[in-house]
Every structure is written in C-alpha cells, then in structure tokens.
Amino acid sequence: MTLTKTDLRLELKNLLLRHEGPERAITAGELARMFATSDRIIRLAIRELIRGDGDGSNGLPVASSTENPPGYFIVTTRQQVEGYRLSVKSRLIEDAKRIRDFRRAADQWLTPAGQGRLI
C-alpha cells in the first residue's frame, strides 16, 4: 500500500518522535526502506515537517548529523539546536564558495561567442 503525502508525513512524524537526540538518529535510507519510498521523498517530507503545516501550526525540530550515528533526530537541548545551526551555516558557506569558484572556472572555460562576419 502506497501512503499519501499527508499519511507519509504523519507516519514519519510519529516515528521521528521516537528518535530524540543525536544518539538515536535514523538515516534517510533506513526511513526510505521502512516506508518503501526513496531517500529524496523522505528528505522532502522531513523538510515539510520542519516547516510546519502552513496553517500556523509549529514545525518539528528535526536536525541531522553526519557523525556517528548519522541521520535525523528530534533536538532535545539548546546545545543540539546551536550545533545543528552551526553545521548548516558551515555548509552554506562552503556552498557559496563552490558557486563562486564554479562561476569563475566556467567564465574562464567558456569564451564569449564573437560576432562572425556578416558578409
């Protein structure tokens, strides 16, 4: 049986609530297998859970970790919130540098097309 988007979010929320703190993190791959879907669908559903329903209801404080154990978890302390915030900030900075370097390399690699002779 395939879950609707709403049902997936509800089931995912209920499962994540049993994974409080980084020591109980669960990976997107594990979640995808449990729900018979893709990692991408799980990541999008988690993003929606964090954002909230849009009707004024609060989002779910889901963080992720690349350290052991890797995966998603519900934050339980302000220290975890700050650690996750700094982790995301660091990734944003690295992504901005990658964009800058890519544009520079692309500009050097691709020469502007010159206008050919008309006659």
N, CA, C and O atoms as a printed pandas DataFrame, in Angstrom:
     atom_number atom_name residue_name chain_id  residue_number  x_coord  y_coord  z_coord
0              1         N          MET        A               1    0.840   -1.185    0.000
1              2        CA          MET        A               1    0.000    0.000    0.000
2              3         C          MET        A               1    0.887    1.251    0.000
3              4         O          MET        A               1    1.794    1.376    0.823
4              5         N          THR        A               2    0.621    2.157   -0.914
5              6        CA          THR        A               2    1.368    3.394   -1.013
6              7         C          THR        A               2    0.697    4.454   -0.144
7              8         O          THR        A               2   -0.518    4.643   -0.199
8              9         N          LEU        A               3    1.505    5.138    0.657
9             10        CA          LEU        A               3    0.975    6.194    1.519
10            11         C          LEU        A               3    0.795    7.481    0.738
11            12         O          LEU        A               3    1.579    7.789   -0.159
12            13         N          THR        A               4   -0.252    8.235    1.087
13            14        CA          THR        A               4   -0.393    9.570    0.519
14            15         C          THR        A               4    0.681   10.453    1.141
15            16         O          THR        A               4    1.302   10.077    2.135
16            17         N          LYS        A               5    0.897   11.616    0.558
17            18        CA          LYS        A               5    1.885   12.561    1.069
18            19         C          LYS        A               5    1.576   12.931    2.527
19            20         O          LYS        A               5    2.477   12.999    3.364
20            21         N          THR        A               6    0.304   13.166    2.811
21            22        CA          THR        A               6   -0.113   13.536    4.169
22            23         C          THR        A               6    0.105   12.381    5.138
23            24         O          THR        A               6    0.597   12.583    6.248
24            25         N          ASP        A               7   -0.263   11.164    4.719
25            26        CA          ASP        A               7   -0.077    9.996    5.575
26            27         C          ASP        A               7    1.400    9.733    5.840
27            28         O          ASP        A               7    1.784    9.380    6.955
28            29         N          LEU        A               8    2.228    9.905    4.809
29            30        CA          LEU        A               8    3.670    9.714    4.974
30            31         C          LEU        A               8    4.204   10.678    6.015
31            32         O          LEU        A               8    4.952   10.276    6.906
32            33         N          ARG        A               9    3.829   11.948    5.917
33            34        CA          ARG        A               9    4.300   12.944    6.895
34            35         C          ARG        A               9    3.865   12.572    8.308
35            36         O          ARG        A               9    4.657   12.674    9.244
36            37         N          LEU        A              10    2.620   12.145    8.471
37            38        CA          LEU        A              10    2.114   11.784    9.797
38            39         C          LEU        A              10    2.862   10.571   10.355
39            40         O          LEU        A              10    3.275   10.575   11.514
40            41         N          GLU        A              11    3.035    9.541    9.536
41            42        CA          GLU        A              11    3.762    8.340    9.976
42            43         C          GLU        A              11    5.221    8.663   10.273
43            44         O          GLU        A              11    5.785    8.174   11.252
44            45         N          LEU        A              12    5.823    9.480    9.434
45            46        CA          LEU        A              12    7.206    9.882    9.617
46            47         C          LEU        A              12    7.359   10.686   10.904
47            48         O          LEU        A              12    8.304   10.477   11.664
48            49         N          LYS        A              13    6.442   11.590   11.140
49            50        CA          LYS        A              13    6.467   12.383   12.376
50            51         C          LYS        A              13    6.393   11.474   13.596
51            52         O          LYS        A              13    7.178   11.621   14.532
52            53         N          ASN        A              14    5.454   10.537   13.587
53            54        CA          ASN        A              14    5.307    9.620   14.718
54            55         C          ASN        A              14    6.573    8.804   14.951
55            56         O          ASN        A              14    6.950    8.554   16.096
56            57         N          LEU        A              15    7.226    8.390   13.877
57            58        CA          LEU        A              15    8.453    7.612   14.013
58            59         C          LEU        A              15    9.596    8.480   14.522
59            60         O          LEU        A              15   10.344    8.070   15.410
60            61         N          LEU        A              16    9.732    9.685   13.957
61            62        CA          LEU        A              16   10.815   10.574   14.380
62            63         C          LEU        A              16   10.700   10.974   15.847
63            64         O          LEU        A              16   11.713   11.194   16.511
64            65         N          LEU        A              17    9.497   11.069   16.348
65            66        CA          LEU        A              17    9.307   11.425   17.754
66            67         C          LEU        A              17    9.902   10.372   18.695
67            68         O          LEU        A              17   10.096   10.641   19.880
68            69         N          ARG        A              18   10.189    9.193   18.180
69            70        CA          ARG        A              18   10.845    8.141   18.962
70            71         C          ARG        A              18   12.364    8.171   18.778
71            72         O          ARG        A              18   13.080    7.312   19.293
72            73         N          HIS        A              19   12.842    9.169   18.038
73            74        CA          HIS        A              19   14.278    9.312   17.789
74            75         C          HIS        A              19   14.749   10.674   18.287
75            76         O          HIS        A              19   15.160   11.532   17.507
76            77         N          GLU        A              20   14.678   10.849   19.598
77            78        CA          GLU        A              20   15.101   12.107   20.211
78            79         C          GLU        A              20   16.586   12.061   20.525
79            80         O          GLU        A              20   17.085   11.085   21.086
80            81         N          GLY        A              21   17.281   13.119   20.159
81            82        CA          GLY        A              21   18.703   13.233   20.432
82            83         C          GLY        A              21   19.553   12.553   19.369
83            84         O          GLY        A              21   19.116   11.594   18.733
84            85         N          PRO        A              22   20.777   13.059   19.179
85            86        CA          PRO        A              22   21.649   12.547   18.128
86            87         C          PRO        A              22   22.046   11.079   18.316
87            88         O          PRO        A              22   22.352   10.387   17.345
88            89         N          GLU        A              23   22.040   10.615   19.547
89            90        CA          GLU        A              23   22.404    9.219   19.789
90            91         C          GLU        A              23   21.345    8.240   19.261
91            92         O          GLU        A              23   21.611    7.043   19.153
92            93         N          ARG        A              24   20.158    8.739   18.934
93            94        CA          ARG        A              24   19.082    7.892   18.413
94            95         C          ARG        A              24   18.753    8.242   16.962
95            96         O          ARG        A              24   17.651    7.960   16.491
96            97         N          ALA        A              25   19.696    8.853   16.258
97            98        CA          ALA        A              25   19.480    9.280   14.873
98            99         C          ALA        A              25   19.153    8.084   13.971
99           100         O          ALA        A              25   19.599    6.961   14.206
100          101         N          ILE        A              26   18.365    8.365   12.941
101          102        CA          ILE        A              26   17.990    7.347   11.959
102          103         C          ILE        A              26   18.231    7.914   10.564
103          104         O          ILE        A              26   17.895    9.068   10.296
104          105         N          THR        A              27   18.801    7.125    9.689
105          106        CA          THR        A              27   19.181    7.629    8.366
106          107         C          THR        A              27   17.990    7.709    7.415
107          108         O          THR        A              27   16.964    7.057    7.607
108          109         N          ALA        A              28   18.165    8.527    6.390
109          110        CA          ALA        A              28   17.138    8.640    5.345
110          111         C          ALA        A              28   16.958    7.298    4.647
111          112         O          ALA        A              28   15.842    6.941    4.270
112          113         N          GLY        A              29   18.043    6.554    4.474
113          114        CA          GLY        A              29   17.962    5.239    3.837
114          115         C          GLY        A              29   17.116    4.268    4.645
115          116         O          GLY        A              29   16.301    3.529    4.093
116          117         N          GLU        A              30   17.317    4.278    5.961
117          118        CA          GLU        A              30   16.516    3.411    6.822
118          119         C          GLU        A              30   15.038    3.798    6.746
119          120         O          GLU        A              30   14.161    2.938    6.656
120          121         N          LEU        A              31   14.783    5.098    6.784
121          122        CA          LEU        A              31   13.397    5.576    6.708
122          123         C          LEU        A              31   12.771    5.230    5.361
123          124         O          LEU        A              31   11.610    4.827    5.293
124          125         N          ALA        A              32   13.542    5.389    4.297
125          126        CA          ALA        A              32   13.038    5.078    2.954
126          127         C          ALA        A              32   12.656    3.600    2.856
127          128         O          ALA        A              32   11.623    3.262    2.278
128          129         N          ARG        A              33   13.480    2.730    3.414
129          130        CA          ARG        A              33   13.148    1.302    3.385
130          131         C          ARG        A              33   11.890    1.009    4.200
131          132         O          ARG        A              33   11.048    0.211    3.787
132          133         N          MET        A              34   11.766    1.653    5.348
133          134        CA          MET        A              34   10.594    1.432    6.207
134          135         C          MET        A              34    9.305    1.859    5.516
135          136         O          MET        A              34    8.263    1.227    5.691
136          137         N          PHE        A              35    9.375    2.927    4.736
137          138        CA          PHE        A              35    8.185    3.463    4.080
138          139         C          PHE        A              35    8.104    3.103    2.598
139          140         O          PHE        A              35    7.232    3.589    1.878
140          141         N          ALA        A              36    9.014    2.255    2.156
141          142        CA          ALA        A              36    9.044    1.795    0.758
142          143         C          ALA        A              36    8.992    2.973   -0.222
143          144         O          ALA        A              36    8.161    3.022   -1.128
144          145         N          THR        A              37    9.907    3.911   -0.005
145          146        CA          THR        A              37    9.997    5.076   -0.875
146          147         C          THR        A              37   11.463    5.438   -1.052
147          148         O          THR        A              37   12.340    4.677   -0.641
148          149         N          SER        A              38   11.741    6.576   -1.651
149          150        CA          SER        A              38   13.128    6.980   -1.897
150          151         C          SER        A              38   13.658    7.905   -0.805
151          152         O          SER        A              38   12.897    8.526   -0.063
152          153         N          ASP        A              39   14.989    7.976   -0.731
153          154        CA          ASP        A              39   15.634    8.914    0.200
154          155         C          ASP        A              39   15.170   10.339   -0.072
155          156         O          ASP        A              39   14.934   11.112    0.856
156          157         N          ARG        A              40   15.042   10.674   -1.333
157          158        CA          ARG        A              40   14.629   12.030   -1.725
158          159         C          ARG        A              40   13.246   12.369   -1.185
159          160         O          ARG        A              40   13.033   13.462   -0.660
160          161         N          ILE        A              41   12.312   11.444   -1.311
161          162        CA          ILE        A              41   10.956   11.675   -0.791
162          163         C          ILE        A              41   11.004   11.863    0.725
163          164         O          ILE        A              41   10.300   12.713    1.271
164          165         N          ILE        A              42   11.831   11.074    1.399
165          166        CA          ILE        A              42   11.978   11.209    2.856
166          167         C          ILE        A              42   12.540   12.583    3.204
167          168         O          ILE        A              42   12.027   13.254    4.099
168          169         N          ARG        A              43   13.595   13.009    2.497
169          170        CA          ARG        A              43   14.185   14.325    2.781
170          171         C          ARG        A              43   13.179   15.453    2.558
171          172         O          ARG        A              43   13.125   16.399    3.345
172          173         N          LEU        A              44   12.387   15.361    1.499
173          174        CA          LEU        A              44   11.371   16.386    1.232
174          175         C          LEU        A              44   10.293   16.382    2.316
175          176         O          LEU        A              44    9.848   17.444    2.753
176          177         N          ALA        A              45    9.876   15.200    2.748
177          178        CA          ALA        A              45    8.855   15.101    3.801
178          179         C          ALA        A              45    9.386   15.663    5.118
179          180         O          ALA        A              45    8.655   16.329    5.851
180          181         N          ILE        A              46   10.658   15.396    5.417
181          182        CA          ILE        A              46   11.252   15.948    6.643
182          183         C          ILE        A              46   11.313   17.467    6.550
183          184         O          ILE        A              46   11.047   18.159    7.533
184          185         N          ARG        A              47   11.657   17.984    5.391
185          186        CA          ARG        A              47   11.675   19.441    5.207
186          187         C          ARG        A              47   10.294   20.036    5.475
187          188         O          ARG        A              47   10.181   21.090    6.102
188          189         N          GLU        A              48    9.252   19.367    5.004
189          190        CA          GLU        A              48    7.887   19.832    5.245
190          191         C          GLU        A              48    7.524   19.749    6.723
191          192         O          GLU        A              48    6.835   20.630    7.236
192          193         N          LEU        A              49    7.975   18.709    7.413
193          194        CA          LEU        A              49    7.714   18.597    8.849
194          195         C          LEU        A              49    8.391   19.733    9.616
195          196         O          LEU        A              49    7.823   20.272   10.565
196          197         N          ILE        A              50    9.598   20.089    9.203
197          198        CA          ILE        A              50   10.307   21.188    9.859
198          199         C          ILE        A              50    9.565   22.507    9.629
199          200         O          ILE        A              50    9.422   23.318   10.544
200          201         N          ARG        A              51    9.098   22.707    8.400
201          202        CA          ARG        A              51    8.409   23.948    8.035
202          203         C          ARG        A              51    7.078   24.087    8.763
203          204         O          ARG        A              51    6.697   25.198    9.130
204          205         N          GLY        A              52    6.372   23.002    8.977
205          206        CA          GLY        A              52    5.050   23.052    9.598
206          207         C          GLY        A              52    3.969   22.980    8.542
207          208         O          GLY        A              52    4.255   22.922    7.346
208          209         N          ASP        A              53    2.741   22.982    8.983
209          210        CA          ASP        A              53    1.608   22.788    8.074
210          211         C          ASP        A              53    1.231   24.030    7.289
211          212         O          ASP        A              53    0.471   23.935    6.326
212          213         N          GLY        A              54    1.735   25.180    7.668
213          214        CA          GLY        A              54    1.378   26.398    6.960
214          215         C          GLY        A              54    0.087   27.013    7.479
215          216         O          GLY        A              54   -0.299   28.102    7.054
216          217         N          ASP        A              55   -0.581   26.325    8.394
217          218        CA          ASP        A              55   -1.823   26.847    8.959
218          219         C          ASP        A              55   -1.580   27.433   10.349
219          220         O          ASP        A              55   -2.498   27.565   11.158
220          221         N          GLY        A              56   -0.318   27.778   10.600
221          222        CA          GLY        A              56    0.024   28.349   11.895
222          223         C          GLY        A              56    0.543   27.316   12.874
223          224         O          GLY        A              56    1.038   27.679   13.941
224          225         N          SER        A              57    0.443   26.030   12.539
225          226        CA          SER        A              57    0.955   25.017   13.452
226          227         C          SER        A              57    2.474   24.991   13.398
227          228         O          SER        A              57    3.083   25.296   12.372
228          229         N          ASN        A              58    3.057   24.630   14.494
229          230        CA          ASN        A              58    4.514   24.626   14.606
230          231         C          ASN        A              58    5.138   23.488   13.818
231          232         O          ASN        A              58    4.543   22.428   13.630
232          233         N          GLY        A              59    6.354   23.745   13.367
233          234        CA          GLY        A              59    7.121   22.701   12.712
234          235         C          GLY        A              59    7.755   21.786   13.738
235          236         O          GLY        A              59    7.693   22.040   14.941
236          237         N          LEU        A              60    8.355   20.740   13.260
237          238        CA          LEU        A              60    9.012   19.751   14.108
238          239         C          LEU        A              60   10.517   20.020   14.084
239          240         O          LEU        A              60   11.090   20.149   13.002
240          241         N          PRO        A              61   11.175   20.109   15.243
241          242        CA          PRO        A              61   12.609   20.433   15.260
242          243         C          PRO        A              61   13.475   19.222   14.919
243          244         O          PRO        A              61   14.089   18.616   15.796
244          245         N          VAL        A              62   13.513   18.885   13.642
245          246        CA          VAL        A              62   14.306   17.745   13.167
246          247         C          VAL        A              62   15.665   18.256   12.718
247          248         O          VAL        A              62   15.757   19.134   11.861
248          249         N          ALA        A              63   16.712   17.702   13.300
249          250        CA          ALA        A              63   18.079   18.028   12.912
250          251         C          ALA        A              63   18.688   16.792   12.272
251          252         O          ALA        A              63   18.095   15.713   12.289
252          253         N          SER        A              64   19.868   16.960   11.713
253          254        CA          SER        A              64   20.566   15.810   11.154
254          255         C          SER        A              64   22.028   15.885   11.546
255          256         O          SER        A              64   22.555   16.945   11.884
256          257         N          SER        A              65   22.664   14.731   11.492
257          258        CA          SER        A              65   24.065   14.646   11.848
258          259         C          SER        A              65   24.778   13.742   10.859
259          260         O          SER        A              65   24.215   12.759   10.377
260          261         N          THR        A              66   26.030   14.088   10.563
261          262        CA          THR        A              66   26.851   13.222    9.728
262          263         C          THR        A              66   27.822   12.416   10.587
263          264         O          THR        A              66   28.538   11.548   10.088
264          265         N          GLU        A              67   27.835   12.717   11.884
265          266        CA          GLU        A              67   28.695   11.985   12.813
266          267         C          GLU        A              67   27.986   10.708   13.247
267          268         O          GLU        A              67   26.787   10.553   13.019
268          269         N          ASN        A              68   28.732    9.787   13.877
269          270        CA          ASN        A              68   28.117    8.539   14.339
270          271         C          ASN        A              68   27.287    8.766   15.583
271          272         O          ASN        A              68   27.764    9.375   16.540
272          273         N          PRO        A              69   26.065    8.294   15.589
273          274        CA          PRO        A              69   25.364    7.688   14.460
274          275         C          PRO        A              69   24.802    8.773   13.545
275          276         O          PRO        A              69   24.239    9.757   14.023
276          277         N          PRO        A              70   24.952    8.598   12.236
277          278        CA          PRO        A              70   24.428    9.608   11.304
278          279         C          PRO        A              70   22.917    9.495   11.179
279          280         O          PRO        A              70   22.339    8.444   11.454
280          281         N          GLY        A              71   22.285   10.583   10.762
281          282        CA          GLY        A              71   20.858   10.532   10.491
282          283         C          GLY        A              71   20.087   11.695   11.077
283          284         O          GLY        A              71   20.650   12.698   11.516
284          285         N          TYR        A              72   18.767   11.519   11.068
285          286        CA          TYR        A              72   17.837   12.539   11.548
286          287         C          TYR        A              72   17.429   12.242   12.979
287          288         O          TYR        A              72   17.345   11.087   13.397
288          289         N          PHE        A              73   17.177   13.320   13.724
289          290        CA          PHE        A              73   16.720   13.169   15.106
290          291         C          PHE        A              73   15.983   14.433   15.540
291          292         O          PHE        A              73   16.138   15.495   14.937
292          293         N          ILE        A              74   15.186   14.302   16.584
293          294        CA          ILE        A              74   14.500   15.448   17.193
294          295         C          ILE        A              74   15.443   16.064   18.220
295          296         O          ILE        A              74   15.984   15.355   19.069
296          297         N          VAL        A              75   15.644   17.379   18.149
297          298        CA          VAL        A              75   16.524   18.033   19.120
298          299         C          VAL        A              75   15.858   18.045   20.489
299          300         O          VAL        A              75   14.638   18.167   20.607
300          301         N          THR        A              76   16.687   17.917   21.520
301          302        CA          THR        A              76   16.166   17.896   22.886
302          303         C          THR        A              76   16.822   18.945   23.776
303          304         O          THR        A              76   16.389   19.163   24.907
304          305         N          THR        A              77   17.875   19.598   23.263
305          306        CA          THR        A              77   18.564   20.622   24.054
306          307         C          THR        A              77   18.909   21.821   23.184
307          308         O          THR        A              77   18.980   21.716   21.960
308          309         N          ARG        A              78   19.118   22.947   23.822
309          310        CA          ARG        A              78   19.559   24.153   23.107
310          311         C          ARG        A              78   20.941   23.939   22.502
311          312         O          ARG        A              78   21.246   24.496   21.447
312          313         N          GLN        A              79   21.774   23.146   23.150
313          314        CA          GLN        A              79   23.107   22.853   22.629
314          315         C          GLN        A              79   23.001   22.120   21.292
315          316         O          GLN        A              79   23.773   22.404   20.376
316          317         N          GLN        A              80   22.065   21.190   21.165
317          318        CA          GLN        A              80   21.860   20.490   19.895
318          319         C          GLN        A              80   21.359   21.454   18.823
319          320         O          GLN        A              80   21.763   21.362   17.664
320          321         N          VAL        A              81   20.486   22.373   19.207
321          322        CA          VAL        A              81   19.987   23.381   18.264
322          323         C          VAL        A              81   21.149   24.209   17.734
323          324         O          VAL        A              81   21.266   24.416   16.526
324          325         N          GLU        A              82   22.003   24.680   18.628
325          326        CA          GLU        A              82   23.124   25.524   18.225
326          327         C          GLU        A              82   24.124   24.736   17.381
327          328         O          GLU        A              82   24.652   25.260   16.401
328          329         N          GLY        A              83   24.384   23.497   17.749
329          330        CA          GLY        A              83   25.292   22.658   16.968
330          331         C          GLY        A              83   24.784   22.440   15.557
331          332         O          GLY        A              83   25.554   22.493   14.598
332          333         N          TYR        A              84   23.491   22.194   15.426
333          334        CA          TYR        A              84   22.912   21.988   14.103
334          335         C          TYR        A              84   22.935   23.292   13.295
335          336         O          TYR        A              84   23.231   23.282   12.100
336          337         N          ARG        A              85   22.622   24.403   13.951
337          338        CA          ARG        A              85   22.640   25.706   13.277
338          339         C          ARG        A              85   24.031   25.999   12.709
339          340         O          ARG        A              85   24.157   26.445   11.568
340          341         N          LEU        A              86   25.065   25.748   13.502
341          342        CA          LEU        A              86   26.431   25.985   13.047
342          343         C          LEU        A              86   26.814   25.042   11.906
343          344         O          LEU        A              86   27.538   25.434   10.991
344          345         N          SER        A              87   26.335   23.820   11.958
345          346        CA          SER        A              87   26.605   22.849   10.902
346          347         C          SER        A              87   25.992   23.308    9.580
347          348         O          SER        A              87   26.642   23.244    8.537
348          349         N          VAL        A              88   24.747   23.768    9.624
349          350        CA          VAL        A              88   24.073   24.243    8.414
350          351         C          VAL        A              88   24.767   25.498    7.891
351          352         O          VAL        A              88   24.965   25.642    6.685
352          353         N          LYS        A              89   25.134   26.402    8.790
353          354        CA          LYS        A              89   25.824   27.629    8.388
354          355         C          LYS        A              89   27.132   27.302    7.679
355          356         O          LYS        A              89   27.450   27.913    6.659
356          357         N          SER        A              90   27.883   26.356    8.199
357          358        CA          SER        A              90   29.145   25.957    7.593
358          359         C          SER        A              90   28.922   25.406    6.181
359          360         O          SER        A              90   29.687   25.705    5.265
360          361         N          ARG        A              91   27.878   24.606    6.014
361          362        CA          ARG        A              91   27.571   24.063    4.682
362          363         C          ARG        A              91   27.178   25.170    3.717
363          364         O          ARG        A              91   27.546   25.131    2.542
364          365         N          LEU        A              92   26.430   26.162    4.207
365          366        CA          LEU        A              92   26.044   27.288    3.353
366          367         C          LEU        A              92   27.267   28.059    2.875
367          368         O          LEU        A              92   27.349   28.449    1.710
368          369         N          ILE        A              93   28.206   28.272    3.770
369          370        CA          ILE        A              93   29.435   28.982    3.409
370          371         C          ILE        A              93   30.217   28.192    2.363
371          372         O          ILE        A              93   30.696   28.759    1.381
372          373         N          GLU        A              94   30.344   26.889    2.575
373          374        CA          GLU        A              94   31.059   26.049    1.614
374          375         C          GLU        A              94   30.346   26.031    0.261
375          376         O          GLU        A              94   31.000   26.061   -0.782
376          377         N          ASP        A              95   29.007   25.982    0.267
377          378        CA          ASP        A              95   28.257   26.029   -0.990
378          379         C          ASP        A              95   28.466   27.355   -1.709
379          380         O          ASP        A              95   28.599   27.381   -2.933
380          381         N          ALA        A              96   28.496   28.464   -0.958
381          382        CA          ALA        A              96   28.729   29.777   -1.569
382          383         C          ALA        A              96   30.115   29.826   -2.210
383          384         O          ALA        A              96   30.271   30.375   -3.301
384          385         N          LYS        A              97   31.112   29.264   -1.550
385          386        CA          LYS        A              97   32.465   29.220   -2.120
386          387         C          LYS        A              97   32.487   28.369   -3.382
387          388         O          LYS        A              97   33.131   28.729   -4.367
388          389         N          ARG        A              98   31.780   27.234   -3.355
389          390        CA          ARG        A              98   31.737   26.360   -4.529
390          391         C          ARG        A              98   31.079   27.068   -5.701
391          392         O          ARG        A              98   31.543   26.941   -6.835
392          393         N          ILE        A              99   30.012   27.808   -5.453
393          394        CA          ILE        A              99   29.338   28.563   -6.515
394          395         C          ILE        A              99   30.288   29.604   -7.091
395          396         O          ILE        A              99   30.412   29.730   -8.309
396          397         N          ARG        A             100   30.959   30.349   -6.217
397          398        CA          ARG        A             100   31.913   31.372   -6.660
398          399         C          ARG        A             100   33.005   30.763   -7.527
399          400         O          ARG        A             100   33.316   31.273   -8.604
400          401         N          ASP        A             101   33.585   29.664   -7.045
401          402        CA          ASP        A             101   34.678   29.025   -7.783
402          403         C          ASP        A             101   34.196   28.425   -9.098
403          404         O          ASP        A             101   34.903   28.479  -10.104
404          405         N          PHE        A             102   33.005   27.858   -9.089
405          406        CA          PHE        A             102   32.440   27.290  -10.312
406          407         C          PHE        A             102   32.216   28.380  -11.354
407          408         O          PHE        A             102   32.575   28.213  -12.520
408          409         N          ARG        A             103   31.627   29.485  -10.937
409          410        CA          ARG        A             103   31.373   30.586  -11.886
410          411         C          ARG        A             103   32.681   31.112  -12.460
411          412         O          ARG        A             103   32.769   31.402  -13.654
412          413         N          ARG        A             104   33.683   31.234  -11.622
413          414        CA          ARG        A             104   34.987   31.715  -12.084
414          415         C          ARG        A             104   35.569   30.738  -13.108
415          416         O          ARG        A             104   36.053   31.154  -14.160
416          417         N          ALA        A             105   35.520   29.445  -12.800
417          418        CA          ALA        A             105   36.046   28.436  -13.725
418          419         C          ALA        A             105   35.247   28.409  -15.025
419          420         O          ALA        A             105   35.823   28.296  -16.107
420          421         N          ALA        A             106   33.934   28.512  -14.921
421          422        CA          ALA        A             106   33.084   28.495  -16.116
422          423         C          ALA        A             106   33.350   29.721  -16.983
423          424         O          ALA        A             106   33.407   29.617  -18.208
424          425         N          ASP        A             107   33.513   30.881  -16.348
425          426        CA          ASP        A             107   33.794   32.102  -17.111
426          427         C          ASP        A             107   35.122   31.991  -17.855
427          428         O          ASP        A             107   35.253   32.479  -18.977
428          429         N          GLN        A             108   36.097   31.353  -17.231
429          430        CA          GLN        A             108   37.399   31.182  -17.877
430          431         C          GLN        A             108   37.333   30.113  -18.966
431          432         O          GLN        A             108   37.998   30.231  -19.995
432          433         N          TRP        A             109   36.545   29.091  -18.744
433          434        CA          TRP        A             109   36.444   27.968  -19.678
434          435         C          TRP        A             109   35.663   28.337  -20.931
435          436         O          TRP        A             109   36.049   28.001  -22.051
436          437         N          LEU        A             110   34.552   29.041  -20.710
437          438        CA          LEU        A             110   33.677   29.396  -21.822
438          439         C          LEU        A             110   34.008   30.800  -22.293
439          440         O          LEU        A             110   33.881   31.762  -21.536
440          441         N          THR        A             111   34.422   30.914  -23.511
441          442        CA          THR        A             111   34.710   32.230  -24.043
442          443         C          THR        A             111   33.435   32.779  -24.674
443          444         O          THR        A             111   32.657   32.029  -25.264
444          445         N          PRO        A             112   33.226   34.059  -24.553
445          446        CA          PRO        A             112   32.017   34.627  -25.158
446          447         C          PRO        A             112   32.054   34.439  -26.669
447          448         O          PRO        A             112   33.095   34.577  -27.311
448          449         N          ALA        A             113   30.911   34.128  -27.202
449          450        CA          ALA        A             113   30.820   33.949  -28.665
450          451         C          ALA        A             113   30.973   35.308  -29.330
451          452         O          ALA        A             113   30.292   36.272  -28.982
452          453         N          GLY        A             114   31.870   35.358  -30.282
453          454        CA          GLY        A             114   32.085   36.597  -31.018
454          455         C          GLY        A             114   31.158   36.660  -32.211
455          456         O          GLY        A             114   30.695   35.633  -32.707
456          457         N          GLN        A             115   30.892   37.858  -32.665
457          458        CA          GLN        A             115   30.043   38.006  -33.846
458          459         C          GLN        A             115   30.864   37.699  -35.086
459          460         O          GLN        A             115   31.951   38.243  -35.284
460          461         N          GLY        A             116   30.332   36.829  -35.907
461          462        CA          GLY        A             116   31.002   36.488  -37.148
462          463         C          GLY        A             116   30.841   37.602  -38.194
463          464         O          GLY        A             116   30.083   38.556  -38.021
464          465         N          ARG        A             117   31.569   37.435  -39.248
465          466        CA          ARG        A             117   31.446   38.425  -40.339
466          467         C          ARG        A             117   30.067   38.316  -40.969
467          468         O          ARG        A             117   29.534   37.220  -41.138
468          469         N          LEU        A             118   29.501   39.453  -41.309
469          470        CA          LEU        A             118   28.186   39.460  -41.935
470          471         C          LEU        A             118   28.264   39.152  -43.418
471          472         O          LEU        A             118   27.341   38.553  -43.970
472          473         N          ILE        A             119   29.326   39.542  -44.061
473          474        CA          ILE        A             119   29.463   39.279  -45.500
474          475         C          ILE        A             119   30.825   38.711  -45.787
475          476         O          ILE        A             119   31.142   38.420  -46.940
